[in-house]
Amino acid sequence: MTSATMPVPLSTVMRKPRPDSGLLLVLPLLLYFLIFVLAPQIVLLVMSVRGQDGALTAANFVRALSDPMTYGVLFGTLRLGAYATVATVLAGFPYALTMVTVGPRLRSAMLLLVILPLLVSAIVRTFGWLVTLGNQGPINALLLWLGWIDHPVRILFTESAVVIGLTQIELPMMVLALYTVLSRVDGSLALASRSLGAGHWRTFVQVLLPLSVPGLIGGSALVFASAVGAFVSQTILGGGGLLYMPMYIYQQSILNQDWGFAAALAVILMITVSAIIFAGTALARRSQGYIHG
Amino acid sequence: MAESTIGVRMRRRVDAVTWRFASFTTLALAVLLLLVPTFIALAASFNGGESLRFPPRDLSWRWYQALWNESDDIWEAFAISLRVSLLATLGAGLMATLAALYLSRQRSAWARALETFFQSPMMLPGISLGLALLVWLQTIGLSLSYWSLVIGHMAISTPYIIRTALIGFGQIDPSLLEASRSLGADSTRTFARITLPLAMPAVLAGGFIAFMFSFDNVPISLFLSDARSEVLPIRLWNLIENLLDVRAAAVAGVLIIFTIVFALVMERVLGVSRYVR
């Protein structure tokens, strides 16, 4: 570019074709993504602000945001994501922590135990929960046998069922995110903390927890996003009585053919989810900075 | 003085005991949680009765027999799923590997932004992705077919392959490439003989993971399939919603076995677990 004004070393001239060939490598995927990922999102956005006649209007958003049902469904969905995120952190942290402390053989076994469920179809696992949590399922059978209950309790088709199912489905993601970060933490730090007199709990809160914040952020964002969008598990385990955002969007689009409204709902969902992930990430980063002083 | 030492010792003891107890309980709970649904689904598929129960009342193969003999609908859906996911993984794999080759050499913010862009389908709700793609295909006048399914599945396959391929290319020792070049190999030859073979396990591991997730995807397929191409997860979903159809348990059983065997073989051959972080 600057060759007209400045003498250019020979090596730069020789290397010149390389960036172009590099760009050629990335071009197919870039084109595909521009055409089939970015363009559709823009069209969705455009459709959400267009009326039946094609004129620019906020009618779809006004309709969605003045309807109490939207808030009910949206908050229910976000709550689901929050519960699943907290539950995966609580169940996943000790698992990831154990993985970094045990020997290599047990560690690879534990890694496999996380990856295998991750690869088993989410629908199959949802189906497993359908059997497990049902009235004739093992949970009810166990509670009856223990004499804690007289009649089978209804777990299936409640929010708890969806949270349990989603926690299991997303747990591997959280464990992998935490394990990646924890395995990079120098093990002697925890040892130093303990030998200086801090107990296990204090070491955990003051040393390990702050150091694993990046993993917590990454894992939580992933778990939250996929729990909120887990269409099939929400529908099967929630049953007909519980409605969540993905199903609501599907109903409004395919079943009601109300495309503009469905697009507005999809935009609202994406904006809230991204905003929450963004805010959570920013907050966690700040608290991490605070901890490290 | 002696008392305070005992006090300290007591506190240490309580600290250690509560810590071990809490870790062990949650760990056991997590292991149980990870195993339960798969195990129960597998066990329920050997149930002889008309309804799903656990423990199964009398063991039988009848649902597997029903699946084998009188389930053309399921096998058809399986064949479509297999073709769609294979083509999507192949297409995404080729493009993502090339892109990762470029991105792994770049340190610029622009390259990192591209990386995030290529990973974005993983963070978007599948339903918005499917809805948007459907609306877009209608806008540009592409009718729904088998190929619209493949196009949609390529988008959700890409993030997994990009990730592992970047790890694979990143792990290659630059001095090997230098050596190849200084020994007279041009860049094409270096790529074919050094770079690609070294990064291949990572790319294939990503392809495997992408295939499994594509094979399991519902939201994209729900919007993009035409009336004739019903994929397996949607067929399975229909079977599950229709609770009397215990063939769902047999399908689940087959998928579980298939996944575990496939994953163990892949782990042995490629070391998939090295690339999932």
Contacts between the chains, C-beta under 8 A, distances in Angstrom:
chain1	res1	chain2	res2	distance
A	22	B	102	4.6
A	22	B	105	7.0
A	22	B	106	7.7
A	23	B	102	7.3
A	25	B	98	4.4
A	25	B	99	6.4
A	25	B	101	5.6
A	25	B	102	4.1
A	26	B	98	7.0
A	26	B	99	4.5
A	26	B	102	4.5
A	26	B	103	6.8
A	26	B	114	6.9
A	28	B	94	7.8
A	28	B	95	4.6
A	28	B	98	6.5
A	28	B	99	7.6
A	29	B	95	4.0
A	29	B	96	6.0
A	29	B	98	7.0
A	29	B	99	4.1
A	29	B	118	6.6
A	29	B	158	7.0
A	30	B	99	7.3
A	30	B	114	7.2
A	32	B	95	6.2
A	32	B	154	6.9
A	32	B	155	8.0
A	33	B	117	6.3
A	33	B	118	6.4
A	33	B	155	7.6
A	33	B	158	7.7
A	36	B	133	6.6
A	36	B	136	7.6
A	36	B	151	5.7
A	36	B	152	7.8
A	36	B	154	7.5
A	36	B	155	5.9
A	37	B	120	6.9
A	37	B	121	6.4
A	37	B	129	7.7
A	37	B	155	5.4
A	38	B	117	7.9
A	39	B	136	5.8
A	40	B	129	7.6
A	40	B	132	3.7
A	40	B	133	4.7
A	40	B	135	6.8
A	40	B	136	3.7
A	41	B	128	7.8
A	41	B	132	5.3
A	43	B	132	6.5
A	43	B	135	5.5
A	43	B	136	4.8
A	43	B	139	5.8
A	44	B	128	6.9
A	44	B	131	6.6
A	44	B	132	4.0
A	44	B	135	6.1
A	44	B	136	7.9
A	47	B	135	6.0
A	90	B	26	6.8
A	91	B	26	6.2
A	91	B	29	6.1
A	91	B	30	4.4
A	91	B	33	6.2
A	92	B	30	6.8
A	93	B	26	7.7
A	94	B	22	7.5
A	94	B	23	4.9
A	94	B	26	4.2
A	94	B	27	4.9
A	94	B	30	6.8
A	95	B	26	7.7
A	95	B	27	5.9
A	95	B	30	4.5
A	95	B	31	7.7
A	97	B	23	7.2
A	98	B	23	6.9
A	98	B	27	5.6
A	108	B	273	6.9
A	111	B	273	4.8
A	112	B	267	6.7
A	112	B	273	6.4
A	113	B	31	6.9
A	113	B	34	6.1
A	113	B	35	7.8
A	114	B	34	6.8
A	115	B	263	6.9
A	115	B	267	7.8
A	115	B	272	6.9
A	115	B	273	5.5
A	115	B	276	6.0
A	116	B	38	8.0
A	116	B	259	7.5
A	116	B	260	6.1
A	116	B	263	5.8
A	117	B	34	5.0
A	117	B	35	7.5
A	117	B	38	6.2
A	118	B	276	7.8
A	119	B	209	7.3
A	119	B	212	4.9
A	119	B	259	5.4
A	119	B	263	5.1
A	120	B	38	5.5
A	120	B	255	7.3
A	120	B	256	5.8
A	120	B	259	4.9
A	120	B	260	7.5
A	121	B	212	8.0
A	121	B	215	7.4
A	121	B	216	4.4
A	121	B	233	6.8
A	121	B	236	7.9
A	121	B	252	7.9
A	121	B	255	5.4
A	121	B	259	7.0
A	122	B	216	5.8
A	123	B	216	6.5
A	123	B	218	7.1
A	123	B	233	5.2
A	123	B	236	5.5
A	123	B	237	6.1
A	123	B	240	7.4
A	124	B	37	7.9
A	124	B	38	7.3
A	124	B	41	5.9
A	124	B	236	7.7
A	124	B	252	4.4
A	124	B	255	5.2
A	124	B	256	6.1
A	125	B	37	4.5
A	125	B	38	6.3
A	125	B	41	7.3
A	126	B	37	7.6
A	126	B	240	7.7
A	127	B	37	7.7
A	127	B	41	5.4
A	127	B	236	7.7
A	127	B	240	5.4
A	127	B	248	6.3
A	127	B	249	7.5
A	127	B	252	5.1
A	128	B	36	7.0
A	128	B	37	2.8
A	128	B	38	5.8
A	128	B	39	7.5
A	128	B	40	4.9
A	128	B	41	3.5
A	128	B	44	7.9
A	128	B	252	7.3
A	129	B	37	5.0
A	130	B	52	7.6
A	130	B	240	6.7
A	131	B	40	5.2
A	131	B	41	6.3
A	131	B	44	4.7
A	131	B	52	5.1
A	131	B	53	7.6
A	131	B	54	5.7
A	131	B	249	7.8
A	132	B	36	6.0
A	132	B	37	6.1
A	132	B	40	4.8
A	132	B	54	7.1
A	134	B	52	7.0
A	136	B	51	7.1
A	136	B	52	7.3
A	136	B	53	4.4
A	136	B	54	7.6
A	137	B	40	7.6
A	137	B	53	7.5
A	137	B	54	5.9
A	138	B	40	6.5
A	138	B	54	4.9
A	138	B	55	7.3
A	141	B	54	7.6
A	141	B	55	7.8
A	165	B	37	7.7
A	167	B	33	7.0
A	168	B	33	5.2
A	168	B	34	7.0
A	168	B	36	7.4
A	168	B	37	6.0
A	171	B	30	6.8
A	171	B	33	6.4
A	171	B	34	6.4
A	172	B	34	7.5
A	175	B	30	7.8
A	176	B	276	5.7
A	176	B	277	5.6
A	177	B	277	7.9
A	179	B	277	6.8
A	180	B	277	4.0
A	199	B	11	7.3
A	199	B	12	6.5
A	199	B	15	3.5
A	199	B	16	7.4
A	199	B	19	7.4
A	200	B	15	5.6
A	200	B	16	6.1
A	200	B	19	3.6
A	200	B	20	8.0
A	201	B	15	6.0
A	201	B	18	7.4
A	201	B	19	6.0
A	202	B	15	8.0
A	204	B	19	7.7
A	221	B	123	7.3
A	222	B	122	7.6
A	222	B	123	7.5
A	225	B	122	7.9
A	225	B	123	5.0
A	225	B	124	7.8
A	225	B	125	7.2
A	228	B	125	6.4
A	229	B	124	7.7
A	229	B	125	3.3
A	229	B	126	5.5
A	229	B	127	6.2
A	229	B	128	7.9
A	229	B	219	7.4
A	231	B	126	6.4
A	231	B	127	5.7
A	231	B	218	6.0
A	231	B	219	5.0
A	231	B	222	7.8
A	232	B	218	4.9
A	232	B	233	7.4
A	232	B	237	6.0
A	236	B	237	7.3
A	236	B	240	6.1
A	236	B	241	7.2
A	245	B	125	7.8
A	246	B	125	6.2
A	246	B	126	7.6
A	246	B	127	4.2
A	246	B	219	7.0
A	249	B	127	5.3
A	249	B	128	7.3
A	249	B	131	6.5
A	250	B	127	6.2
A	250	B	131	8.0
A	250	B	222	7.0
A	253	B	131	5.6
A	253	B	223	8.0
A	254	B	222	7.7
A	254	B	223	7.3
A	259	B	135	6.8
A	262	B	131	6.5
A	263	B	131	7.1
A	263	B	135	7.2
A	266	B	125	7.7
A	266	B	127	7.1
A	266	B	128	4.3
A	266	B	131	5.7
A	266	B	132	7.3
A	269	B	125	6.2
A	269	B	128	6.7
A	270	B	124	6.9
A	270	B	125	6.8
A	270	B	128	5.6
A	273	B	125	7.0
A	277	B	123	7.7
